[in-house]
Amino acid sequence: MELGQYSISNIEGLENFRERGRGCYGAVYEVRVNGVPCIAKRIHNILLGREGEVAVSREEKEAIIAKFREECLTLSKLRHPNIVQFMGVHFGKDEGDITLIME
């Protein structure tokens, strides 16, 4: 199954993220999709080598992206009142620039 079918393009706040939390692989931000408040999860720039920051090898970067894609696909299949609802994904210009959108 491919993530393209879950693509969301009309996200407000992607340029001016308001950070709500941070972990070892990424951070979560407050955004809006069609006016509805949502949370966006992104992988840290340093793990993707963005903006000249390089902390991992090419193989490690590919593994991180694959793991994030797998997380998105897993969440897309889950429906339970105690699990945050998957809304979709946003694809940026760069490889690995994937944003997970949740309620």
C-alpha positions in Angstrom: 0.0 0.0 0.0 1.3 3.5 -0.9 1.0 6.7 1.1 0.0 8.8 -1.9 -3.6 8.0 -1.5 -3.6 9.7 1.9 -2.0 12.9 0.6 -3.2 16.2 2.1 -2.1 19.5 0.5 -4.2 22.2 2.1 -2.5 22.5 5.5 -2.4 25.9 7.2 0.6 26.5 9.5 3.3 24.4 7.8 5.5 27.4 7.3 5.1 28.8 10.8 5.0 25.7 12.9 4.0 26.0 16.6 5.9 23.2 18.3 3.8 21.2 20.8 6.3 18.4 21.6 9.6 16.8 20.7 11.2 13.4 20.7 14.4 11.7 19.5 13.2 11.3 15.9 11.0 14.2 15.4 8.7 16.9 16.7 5.0 17.6 16.6 3.4 20.9 15.6 0.0 22.5 15.7 -1.5 23.0 12.2 -4.9 23.3 10.6 -6.5 21.2 7.8 -9.6 22.7 6.3 -9.8 24.9 9.4 -9.7 21.9 11.8 -6.9 21.9 14.4 -4.6 19.0 13.9 -1.1 17.8 14.9 1.7 17.4 12.4 4.7 15.1 13.1 7.9 15.6 11.2 11.3 14.0 11.3 14.1 16.2 12.7 16.1 18.1 9.9 19.4 16.8 11.2 18.3 13.2 10.6 17.4 14.0 7.0 20.4 16.1 6.2 18.3 19.2 5.4 19.9 22.6 5.4 23.4 21.2 5.3 22.9 19.3 8.6 24.3 15.8 8.3 24.2 13.4 11.3 23.5 10.1 9.7 24.7 8.1 6.7 22.6 7.7 3.5 21.6 4.2 4.6 20.5 5.4 8.0 18.5 8.2 6.5 16.7 5.8 4.2 16.0 3.5 7.1 14.5 6.4 9.1 12.3 7.5 6.2 11.2 3.9 5.7 10.3 3.5 9.4 8.3 6.8 9.3 6.4 5.7 6.2 5.6 2.4 7.9 4.3 4.3 11.0 2.1 6.4 8.7 0.7 3.2 7.0 0.1 1.5 10.3 -1.8 4.5 11.7 -3.8 4.7 8.5 -5.3 1.3 9.3 -6.1 1.9 13.0 -9.5 3.0 14.2 -10.0 3.0 18.0 -11.4 5.7 20.4 -8.1 5.6 22.5 -5.8 6.1 19.5 -5.3 9.5 17.9 -7.0 9.5 14.5 -4.8 9.5 11.4 -5.8 12.2 8.9 -3.2 11.9 6.1 0.3 12.8 5.0 1.8 15.9 3.4 4.7 15.5 1.0 7.2 18.3 0.7 9.7 19.0 -2.1 12.6 16.9 -0.7 13.0 13.2 -0.4 11.9 12.2 3.1 10.0 15.5 3.6 6.9 13.7 4.9 4.6 15.1 7.5 2.2 12.9 9.4 -1.2 14.6 10.1 -3.3 13.5 13.0 -6.4 14.8 14.8 
